[in-house]
Amino acid sequence: MLIGQEVASRYLSGRYITVGKVYAEWLNAVVNRVKESTLANYKAKFENHILPVFGDIPCVDLSAGRVNEYINKKLADGLSASYVRDIITVFKVMLSYAQEEYGFKLSMKNVVLPKVEKKQIERISDAEQKKLIDCLKANMSLTAFGILLSLCMGLRIGELCGLKWEDVDFQHKILHIRRTVQRITSANGNRKTKIVISAPKSATSFRDIAIPDFLIQYFRMFRDKVDFFILSGSEKPVEPRTMQYRYRKILKAAEIENHNFHKLRHTFATNCAEHGFDAKTLSTVAGYSAPDRLRDE
């Protein structure tokens, strides 16, 4: 009888609810509190990594040992330490929700997150920067202009694609960063992707940047309707992967070794530091969440 009462109290009270069922509830709870891109990120981590392993397991049966074993397996499968940390972080957020809703205690303090190696900030060499700038100026276009903006103003590719002419203050030579463009997985579960235009990455990513004098001439050259996107010259933005493709073509034409578009941002940060920018000022200009992010992003 006592065993029966214990089973009833655990299962009928919902204390033995599975990870999969809590995930569905939690997703409904956060859907209106986070950006669409953030929600897509959560879903990808759970549906690709967490649910296949833990979906049918009751939350109360999870242990630090079980989660640590999972972490080691993911690392052995080739996932980066940074990505595995992100998976476990969002898993913990969901488990906190489960504990508050169903009244059980679950300690994850002995879960050991993998150590992330600090990467050296890579930059484009001075010689290659000169070759790139010369190539861009000799073949000036909206794409070339956009690349100059990222190199000389530290814009993320999504922020660059999201720029509209209304964001340019010609009188005070200020560029306002107010939105970003990215491709995300659709929320309807059919694995299709779509382009979304949303607020920048974080609160600090909203920023105003002084436009260097030599770039003003190009802003004036391409100036268009206020509601047009700068890169496309139309009401529809250029998407980041298209910009990546165009950048690779320009690198090839300039006979520069292929690299990711984001290296332009690294180069901007390094150039600023070498010219005496302090970490706090550079964080503000580049839109980092904290000075320490200079080493990470």
C-alpha positions, 0 to 999 in steps of 0.5 A: 500500500505504501509503495502504491501511495508513493507511485501515485504521489510521484506520477499523478502529481507530475513529479515524474514528468519527462524531459520531452513533456516539460520541454513542450510546456517550457517552449510555450512559456518562453515563446512570447518572451524571446526573439524568433531567432532565439526561439529557433536556436532553443528548438534546434539545440533541444530537438537535435541534441537533448530530446533524442537522448533525454526526451523520455527520461523523467526530469527527477531521474537526471543526475550530474553523472548522467549529464557529464557522460552526455557532455563527454559523448558530445565532445567525442562526437566532434561538437565544439566545447563552446557549442556543448556549453550552450546546449547544457546552458539552455538545458539547465534553464528548462530544468529550472522551469521544471523544478519550479512547476513541479516542486522537485529538487535537482542539483546540477552543481556537479555538472562539469562544463567543458573548458573553452579555449580562448581563440586569438583574434585573427586579423587580415594582414596590413598588406592584404588589407591594402590589396582589399581596399584598393580592389574595393575602391577600384570596383566600387559597388554596393557590395564593395561599399558594404565590405568597407563598412564592416572593415572600417566600422566593425559591423556584424554581417547581419547588422550590415545587411539590416542597414537602411538609409534612414539609419544614416544621419548625414548632418552629424555623420552618424550611423545608427545600428537598429536591426539585424538580418538572419536566416533561421529555421521556421517554427512550424517544424518543417525544417525550412528556413526563412529570413527574419529582420529583428533587433540586434544581437543584444542591448549593447548592439544598439549603438551609434557609430561616427562615420569616418570622413573618407566613407561619407563620399560613398554614402552620398554616392549611393544615397537612396530612399529612406526605407530602402536597405543600403546593400540591396538598394531596394525594400528587400534586404540582401541576406548574410549568406549571399553577402558571404558568397559575394565577399569570397568572389571579391577575395578571389579577384583581389588574390587574397586567401579566402576567409570568413566575413567575420574576420573583417570585424576582428580586423577592425577591433585589432586596428582600433586597439593598435591605434590606442582605443581603450577596451571600454570605448571599443566595446561601445563602438563595436557593440560587445556586451562587455570588454572581455567579449573583445577576445571571444567574438 
